[in-house]
Amino acid sequence: ASAPLPDAAARQRAANAEQTVAIIGASGFLGKKLDRTFRDAGFHVIGTSFSKPGFERLDVTDEPTVQAFLERTKPNVVVYAAAEVYPANTPEGTARAQALNADAVATIAKHFKGHFVYVSTDAVFQRGQGPYGPDTPADATKTYGRTKRQGEELALHTPAFERATVLR
């Protein structure tokens, strides 16, 4: 007697188990939910955080560290959920938002060629003018929205990524 064939869900979980997903910013509100969702679907997940325990430490503004992380973990998919959501209204705050929300995408692109998923925000639009479609022009005036829009553009137009997805 032969063993029963696994159902479609079991086959998908088995296929997922062969895929490594790195969630950069897994300690944040959305990052935690993404981490759990991918784990529940059977993926091998490596969650990172800048400073929170329980996650692999990763400073996305330090290129040698990013390179070493990507070379060591060899993810098939990188989900970028890290962000500077509340930048101080100072030159330093603007620089930090630029580094985390946009420049880190270019750094990752130098060392990763797979599927890149950039978690963005509706803050790329001025508030109160929704609903927004895929072709709605971004018109953010605040630092967070402007730098997240730059991150979207880098993700979508960086030829290094095999595939890029932006989630809002």
FENKAZI-V932739 format. One record per residue. RES is the residue in one small letter. SS is DSSP state (helix for helix, strand for strand, loop for the rest). NEAR is the number of other ideal C-beta (glycine too) atoms within 8 Angstrom. Layout:
BEGIN
res: [RES,RES]
ss: [SS,SS]
near: [NEAR,NEAR]
END
This chain:
BEGIN
res: [a,s,a,p,l,p,d,a,a,a,r,q,r,a,a,n,a,e,q,t,v,a,i,i,g,a,s,g,f,l,g,k,k,l,d,r,t,f,r,d,a,g,f,h,v,i,g,t,s,f,s,k,p,g,f,e,r,l,d,v,t,d,e,p,t,v,q,a,f,l,e,r,t,k,p,n,v,v,v,y,a,a,a,e,v,y,p,a,n,t,p,e,g,t,a,r,a,q,a,l,n,a,d,a,v,a,t,i,a,k,h,f,k,g,h,f,v,y,v,s,t,d,a,v,f,q,r,g,q,g,p,y,g,p,d,t,p,a,d,a,t,k,t,y,g,r,t,k,r,q,g,e,e,l,a,l,h,t,p,a,f,e,r,a,t,v,l,r]
ss: [loop,loop,loop,loop,loop,loop,loop,helix,helix,helix,helix,helix,helix,helix,helix,helix,loop,loop,loop,strand,strand,strand,strand,strand,loop,loop,loop,loop,helix,helix,helix,helix,helix,helix,helix,helix,helix,helix,helix,helix,loop,loop,loop,strand,strand,strand,strand,strand,strand,loop,loop,loop,loop,loop,loop,strand,strand,loop,loop,loop,loop,loop,helix,helix,helix,helix,helix,helix,helix,helix,helix,helix,helix,loop,loop,loop,strand,strand,strand,strand,loop,loop,loop,loop,loop,loop,loop,loop,loop,loop,helix,helix,helix,helix,helix,helix,helix,helix,helix,helix,helix,helix,helix,helix,helix,helix,helix,helix,helix,helix,helix,loop,loop,loop,strand,strand,strand,strand,strand,loop,loop,helix,helix,helix,loop,loop,loop,loop,loop,loop,loop,loop,loop,loop,loop,loop,loop,loop,loop,loop,loop,loop,helix,helix,helix,helix,helix,helix,helix,helix,helix,helix,helix,helix,helix,helix,helix,loop,loop,loop,loop,loop,strand,strand,strand,strand,strand,loop]
near: [2,3,4,4,4,6,6,5,6,8,9,10,10,10,8,10,9,6,10,12,14,14,15,15,13,15,12,10,5,8,16,10,8,13,12,8,8,12,9,6,9,9,11,8,12,11,11,16,13,10,4,7,3,5,10,8,8,11,8,13,8,7,7,6,9,15,10,8,12,14,8,6,9,7,12,8,12,14,12,15,13,12,12,12,5,5,12,7,5,6,5,7,12,10,8,11,13,11,12,14,13,13,9,16,14,10,12,15,12,9,9,12,5,11,11,17,12,13,13,11,10,7,10,14,13,7,5,4,6,6,3,8,5,3,4,7,4,9,7,13,6,7,10,16,14,11,15,16,12,11,15,13,8,12,15,8,6,12,4,7,13,5,7,11,9,10,7,7]
END
